[in-house]
Amino acid sequence: MSSNGTEAQMLIGYIRFNLLQFEGVCEEKGDICSFKCQIAGGSGGYCDKAKMCNCRQM
């Protein structure tokens, strides 16, 4: 029995969530990046070198 369909759906869901990003929040004072990511359902976020806020999954 193959579960490739289920695995593909789970992978697509993971990728979609993993790519959640916010632009323009890394320049603001405080940890607005993590705050916005937590509101969006993540466990926090970090700013990369390109000043993009990347959310971590739960």
N, C-alpha and C positions, 0 to 999 in steps of 0.2 A: 504494500500500500504506500503510495507516494503522497507527501504533504507539501509538494512544491508550491501550490497555489497559496496555501496559508503562509508559508515562509516568505513568499514574495510580497504578500500584503503587509506582513509584519515589517519587512525590510523597508518597504516604501514608506510606511508610517514612521519608522525610526529616522529615515533620512529627512523626511519632511520636517519632523520636529527638531532634528539636530541642526538644520539650516536656519532656524529662527534667528533673525538678526534685526538690530535696530540701528539706524543711522542718525548721527548728530547728538547722541546722548553721552558719548565719551568725553566731550569737551565741557559738559556741565559739572558743577561742583557736587560733591558727594558721590555716593555709589548708585547713581540713577540707573546704570546698566543692570546691576543685579536686581534692583527694585522692579524695573519693567519686566525682566525675565520671570521673576517670581509671580507677578500678576498674570503673565501669559501662561503660567503653569510649569515653569522650569524650577530648578533648584538654585538658580543664581546665574550670573553671567560674568564675562570678562571682556575687556577691550583688547583688540589685537593691534599690531603695528600700523594698520591702515585706519585705525580709530573707528572700527566697526565693533559694535556690541554683539557678541556671540553668546547665545543662551546654552546652558547645560541642561541635559534632560534630567528628569527625576530619577 
